[in-house]
Amino acid sequence: MDFDLAPPAGVGPLRIGMTRHAADTMLDSLRDPSAISESDRPGQHVFRPSGLMISIHCMRDSLLAIELGRPSSRADRVLFRGVDVFALPAREVVRRIGEFTAVQEDPDDGASFIAPDLLLSFWRPFAADDEPEEEQGHYFTSVLLARPGYYDTPAQAAERLQQSS
């Protein structure tokens, strides 16, 4: 199954801003009833048979963010404008997404990148760009989609609010 990242709206049936109840229902709909994982936590995350993890982050009865973890098989793909974010090397993902929007390396963690205008955040445990055998460093391990401002400090949030007024 293909999961298309559509920032800032959401992924598949999961929509940023939907109620917690609706998010729980949609998350449950992404489970494969024939292969339910013992690792599933209703209202938090599910694991599909491919190993793809889909996690929701809610606060104040609203879906704030959706995180997807790299599958172990190609049965599920996570795409942004045709770019398979888990199948391509991390640097290639950054280059290709950089054709659509700015992508910045986290100054505190060279293994993480963020597209701030879309709020797509890409993570891997460490950077091993030239070592395909080091899958956890060569490929991204997770991607988070949220509304711009998700990572804002209180001062940044106040400034963002003032700019939108």
Contacts in CASP RR format, 6 or more apart in sequence:
PFRMAT RR
TARGET T0000
AUTHOR 0000-0000-0000
METHOD contacts of the structure
MODEL  1
MDFDLAPPAGVGPLRIGMTRHAADTMLDSLRDPSAISESDRPGQHVFRPS
GLMISIHCMRDSLLAIELGRPSSRADRVLFRGVDVFALPAREVVRRIGEF
TAVQEDPDDGASFIAPDLLLSFWRPFAADDEPEEEQGHYFTSVLLARPGY
YDTPAQAAERLQQSS
1 48 0 8 1.000
1 75 0 8 1.000
1 76 0 8 1.000
1 77 0 8 1.000
2 76 0 8 1.000
2 77 0 8 1.000
2 78 0 8 1.000
2 79 0 8 1.000
3 11 0 8 1.000
3 12 0 8 1.000
3 52 0 8 1.000
3 54 0 8 1.000
3 68 0 8 1.000
3 76 0 8 1.000
3 77 0 8 1.000
3 78 0 8 1.000
3 79 0 8 1.000
4 11 0 8 1.000
4 12 0 8 1.000
4 79 0 8 1.000
4 80 0 8 1.000
5 11 0 8 1.000
5 78 0 8 1.000
5 79 0 8 1.000
5 80 0 8 1.000
5 85 0 8 1.000
5 120 0 8 1.000
5 143 0 8 1.000
5 145 0 8 1.000
6 12 0 8 1.000
7 80 0 8 1.000
7 115 0 8 1.000
7 118 0 8 1.000
7 119 0 8 1.000
7 120 0 8 1.000
7 145 0 8 1.000
8 16 0 8 1.000
8 118 0 8 1.000
8 119 0 8 1.000
8 145 0 8 1.000
8 146 0 8 1.000
8 147 0 8 1.000
8 148 0 8 1.000
9 15 0 8 1.000
9 16 0 8 1.000
10 16 0 8 1.000
10 66 0 8 1.000
10 145 0 8 1.000
11 54 0 8 1.000
11 66 0 8 1.000
11 68 0 8 1.000
11 78 0 8 1.000
11 145 0 8 1.000
13 26 0 8 1.000
13 29 0 8 1.000
13 30 0 8 1.000
14 23 0 8 1.000
14 26 0 8 1.000
14 27 0 8 1.000
14 30 0 8 1.000
14 54 0 8 1.000
14 56 0 8 1.000
14 63 0 8 1.000
14 66 0 8 1.000
15 22 0 8 1.000
15 26 0 8 1.000
15 63 0 8 1.000
16 63 0 8 1.000
16 64 0 8 1.000
16 65 0 8 1.000
16 66 0 8 1.000
16 145 0 8 1.000
16 146 0 8 1.000
16 147 0 8 1.000
17 62 0 8 1.000
17 63 0 8 1.000
17 64 0 8 1.000
17 147 0 8 1.000
18 26 0 8 1.000
18 62 0 8 1.000
18 63 0 8 1.000
19 61 0 8 1.000
19 62 0 8 1.000
19 63 0 8 1.000
20 43 0 8 1.000
20 58 0 8 1.000
20 61 0 8 1.000
20 62 0 8 1.000
20 63 0 8 1.000
21 61 0 8 1.000
22 63 0 8 1.000
23 43 0 8 1.000
23 56 0 8 1.000
23 58 0 8 1.000
23 63 0 8 1.000
24 42 0 8 1.000
24 43 0 8 1.000
24 56 0 8 1.000
27 42 0 8 1.000
27 43 0 8 1.000
27 45 0 8 1.000
27 46 0 8 1.000
27 54 0 8 1.000
27 56 0 8 1.000
28 42 0 8 1.000
28 43 0 8 1.000
28 46 0 8 1.000
30 46 0 8 1.000
30 48 0 8 1.000
30 54 0 8 1.000
31 40 0 8 1.000
31 46 0 8 1.000
31 48 0 8 1.000
32 48 0 8 1.000
32 49 0 8 1.000
35 48 0 8 1.000
35 49 0 8 1.000
37 46 0 8 1.000
37 47 0 8 1.000
37 48 0 8 1.000
37 49 0 8 1.000
37 51 0 8 1.000
39 45 0 8 1.000
39 47 0 8 1.000
40 46 0 8 1.000
40 47 0 8 1.000
43 56 0 8 1.000
43 58 0 8 1.000
44 55 0 8 1.000
44 56 0 8 1.000
45 53 0 8 1.000
45 54 0 8 1.000
45 55 0 8 1.000
45 56 0 8 1.000
46 53 0 8 1.000
46 54 0 8 1.000
47 53 0 8 1.000
47 54 0 8 1.000
48 54 0 8 1.000
48 71 0 8 1.000
48 75 0 8 1.000
48 76 0 8 1.000
49 73 0 8 1.000
49 75 0 8 1.000
50 71 0 8 1.000
50 72 0 8 1.000
50 73 0 8 1.000
50 74 0 8 1.000
50 75 0 8 1.000
50 76 0 8 1.000
51 71 0 8 1.000
51 72 0 8 1.000
51 73 0 8 1.000
51 76 0 8 1.000
52 68 0 8 1.000
52 69 0 8 1.000
52 70 0 8 1.000
52 71 0 8 1.000
52 76 0 8 1.000
52 78 0 8 1.000
53 67 0 8 1.000
53 68 0 8 1.000
53 69 0 8 1.000
53 142 0 8 1.000
54 66 0 8 1.000
54 67 0 8 1.000
54 68 0 8 1.000
54 69 0 8 1.000
55 66 0 8 1.000
55 67 0 8 1.000
55 68 0 8 1.000
55 69 0 8 1.000
56 63 0 8 1.000
56 65 0 8 1.000
56 66 0 8 1.000
56 67 0 8 1.000
57 63 0 8 1.000
57 64 0 8 1.000
57 65 0 8 1.000
57 66 0 8 1.000
57 67 0 8 1.000
57 146 0 8 1.000
58 64 0 8 1.000
64 146 0 8 1.000
64 147 0 8 1.000
64 150 0 8 1.000
65 144 0 8 1.000
65 145 0 8 1.000
65 146 0 8 1.000
65 150 0 8 1.000
66 144 0 8 1.000
66 145 0 8 1.000
66 146 0 8 1.000
67 142 0 8 1.000
67 143 0 8 1.000
67 144 0 8 1.000
67 145 0 8 1.000
68 78 0 8 1.000
68 142 0 8 1.000
68 143 0 8 1.000
68 144 0 8 1.000
69 78 0 8 1.000
69 86 0 8 1.000
69 141 0 8 1.000
69 142 0 8 1.000
69 143 0 8 1.000
70 86 0 8 1.000
70 139 0 8 1.000
70 140 0 8 1.000
70 141 0 8 1.000
70 142 0 8 1.000
71 77 0 8 1.000
71 78 0 8 1.000
71 86 0 8 1.000
74 87 0 8 1.000
77 84 0 8 1.000
77 86 0 8 1.000
77 87 0 8 1.000
78 84 0 8 1.000
78 85 0 8 1.000
78 86 0 8 1.000
78 143 0 8 1.000
79 85 0 8 1.000
80 97 0 8 1.000
80 100 0 8 1.000
80 120 0 8 1.000
81 97 0 8 1.000
81 100 0 8 1.000
83 93 0 8 1.000
83 96 0 8 1.000
83 97 0 8 1.000
85 93 0 8 1.000
85 97 0 8 1.000
85 122 0 8 1.000
85 140 0 8 1.000
85 143 0 8 1.000
86 139 0 8 1.000
86 140 0 8 1.000
86 143 0 8 1.000
87 139 0 8 1.000
88 96 0 8 1.000
88 139 0 8 1.000
89 129 0 8 1.000
89 132 0 8 1.000
89 138 0 8 1.000
89 139 0 8 1.000
90 111 0 8 1.000
90 113 0 8 1.000
90 122 0 8 1.000
90 124 0 8 1.000
90 127 0 8 1.000
90 129 0 8 1.000
90 137 0 8 1.000
90 138 0 8 1.000
90 139 0 8 1.000
90 140 0 8 1.000
91 129 0 8 1.000
93 122 0 8 1.000
93 140 0 8 1.000
94 103 0 8 1.000
94 113 0 8 1.000
94 122 0 8 1.000
97 103 0 8 1.000
97 115 0 8 1.000
97 120 0 8 1.000
98 115 0 8 1.000
101 115 0 8 1.000
101 117 0 8 1.000
101 118 0 8 1.000
102 115 0 8 1.000
102 116 0 8 1.000
102 117 0 8 1.000
103 113 0 8 1.000
103 114 0 8 1.000
103 115 0 8 1.000
104 113 0 8 1.000
104 114 0 8 1.000
104 115 0 8 1.000
104 116 0 8 1.000
105 112 0 8 1.000
105 113 0 8 1.000
106 112 0 8 1.000
106 113 0 8 1.000
106 114 0 8 1.000
110 127 0 8 1.000
111 123 0 8 1.000
111 124 0 8 1.000
111 125 0 8 1.000
111 126 0 8 1.000
111 127 0 8 1.000
111 137 0 8 1.000
112 121 0 8 1.000
112 122 0 8 1.000
112 123 0 8 1.000
112 124 0 8 1.000
113 121 0 8 1.000
113 122 0 8 1.000
114 120 0 8 1.000
114 121 0 8 1.000
114 122 0 8 1.000
114 151 0 8 1.000
115 121 0 8 1.000
116 148 0 8 1.000
117 148 0 8 1.000
118 145 0 8 1.000
118 148 0 8 1.000
119 144 0 8 1.000
119 145 0 8 1.000
119 146 0 8 1.000
119 147 0 8 1.000
119 148 0 8 1.000
119 149 0 8 1.000
119 150 0 8 1.000
119 151 0 8 1.000
120 143 0 8 1.000
120 144 0 8 1.000
120 145 0 8 1.000
121 143 0 8 1.000
121 144 0 8 1.000
121 145 0 8 1.000
121 146 0 8 1.000
121 151 0 8 1.000
122 140 0 8 1.000
122 142 0 8 1.000
122 143 0 8 1.000
123 140 0 8 1.000
123 141 0 8 1.000
123 142 0 8 1.000
123 143 0 8 1.000
123 144 0 8 1.000
124 136 0 8 1.000
124 137 0 8 1.000
124 138 0 8 1.000
124 139 0 8 1.000
124 140 0 8 1.000
124 141 0 8 1.000
124 142 0 8 1.000
125 136 0 8 1.000
125 137 0 8 1.000
125 141 0 8 1.000
126 134 0 8 1.000
126 136 0 8 1.000
126 137 0 8 1.000
127 137 0 8 1.000
128 134 0 8 1.000
128 136 0 8 1.000
128 137 0 8 1.000
128 138 0 8 1.000
129 137 0 8 1.000
129 138 0 8 1.000
131 137 0 8 1.000
131 138 0 8 1.000
132 138 0 8 1.000
144 150 0 8 1.000
148 160 0 8 1.000
149 156 0 8 1.000
149 157 0 8 1.000
149 160 0 8 1.000
152 160 0 8 1.000
END
